[in-house]
Amino acid sequence: MSEAECPSSTEIDVIIPEQAFLYETETLEYILCKPKLLPLKSVSLEKLEKMQKEANEKIKANREIDQSTESRDKPCTDNAWRKILW
């Protein structure tokens, strides 16, 4: 390699400050990222709500079944039936 092609042979101008320090101020800039969408409810909260809803539906169904069996098994005390039987 010749001297012109060699990177070590290039001369660098040295700047020496006479009265103060030599430094470069770097300004900070914001880097904007793509916004991340967060769910309003977490997955575990949604699962809990689903389980509670299913439990409430089962309780309601059981109550309806109990009420229908009680009304069927309940003896009739209506006055109209008493009149027919007497």
C-alpha positions as CSV (number, residue, x, y, z in Angstrom):
1,M,0.0,0.0,0.0
2,S,1.2,3.4,-0.7
3,E,1.2,6.3,1.8
4,A,-1.9,7.9,0.3
5,E,-4.0,4.8,0.8
6,C,-2.8,4.0,4.3
7,P,-5.3,5.4,6.9
8,S,-2.6,5.9,9.6
9,S,-0.7,8.3,7.4
10,T,-3.5,10.9,7.3
11,E,-2.9,13.9,9.5
12,I,-5.5,15.0,12.0
13,D,-5.7,18.7,13.0
14,V,-5.4,19.0,16.8
15,I,-7.5,21.8,18.4
16,I,-6.1,22.9,21.7
17,P,-8.3,25.4,23.6
18,E,-6.5,28.4,25.0
19,Q,-8.9,29.5,27.7
20,A,-11.6,26.8,28.4
21,F,-12.4,23.2,28.1
22,L,-13.3,21.8,24.7
23,Y,-16.5,19.7,24.8
24,E,-19.6,19.1,22.7
25,T,-23.0,19.4,24.2
26,E,-25.4,16.6,23.2
27,T,-29.1,17.3,23.3
28,L,-31.4,14.6,24.3
29,E,-34.2,13.8,21.9
30,Y,-37.3,11.7,22.4
31,I,-37.6,8.5,20.5
32,L,-41.3,7.8,19.8
33,C,-42.2,4.1,19.7
34,K,-45.3,2.6,18.3
35,P,-48.1,2.7,21.0
36,K,-49.0,-0.5,22.7
37,L,-52.6,-1.2,23.3
38,L,-53.4,-2.6,26.7
39,P,-56.6,-4.5,27.4
40,L,-59.0,-2.8,29.8
41,K,-59.5,-6.1,31.7
42,S,-56.8,-8.7,32.3
43,V,-57.3,-12.3,31.0
44,S,-57.5,-13.6,34.6
45,L,-60.2,-11.1,35.5
46,E,-62.2,-12.1,32.4
47,K,-61.9,-15.8,33.4
48,L,-63.0,-15.0,37.0
49,E,-66.1,-13.0,35.7
50,K,-66.9,-15.9,33.3
51,M,-66.7,-18.4,36.2
52,Q,-68.9,-16.2,38.4
53,K,-71.5,-15.8,35.6
54,E,-71.7,-19.6,35.0
55,A,-72.0,-20.2,38.8
56,N,-74.9,-17.7,39.0
57,E,-76.6,-19.3,36.1
58,K,-76.3,-22.8,37.7
59,I,-77.7,-21.4,41.0
60,K,-80.6,-19.8,39.2
61,A,-81.4,-23.0,37.3
62,N,-81.3,-25.0,40.5
63,R,-83.7,-22.6,42.2
64,E,-86.1,-22.8,39.2
65,I,-86.1,-26.6,39.4
66,D,-86.6,-26.5,43.2
67,Q,-89.5,-24.1,42.9
68,S,-91.2,-26.3,40.2
69,T,-90.9,-29.4,42.3
70,E,-92.2,-27.7,45.4
71,S,-95.3,-26.3,43.6
72,R,-96.0,-29.8,42.2
73,D,-95.6,-31.6,45.6
74,K,-97.4,-28.9,47.6
75,P,-101.0,-29.9,48.6
76,C,-103.7,-27.8,47.2
77,T,-105.4,-25.6,49.9
78,D,-107.6,-23.6,47.6
79,N,-111.2,-23.0,48.8
80,A,-112.6,-24.1,45.4
81,W,-111.2,-27.7,45.9
82,R,-112.7,-27.8,49.4
83,K,-116.1,-27.0,48.1
84,I,-115.9,-29.7,45.5
85,L,-114.8,-32.3,48.0
86,W,-117.7,-31.4,50.5
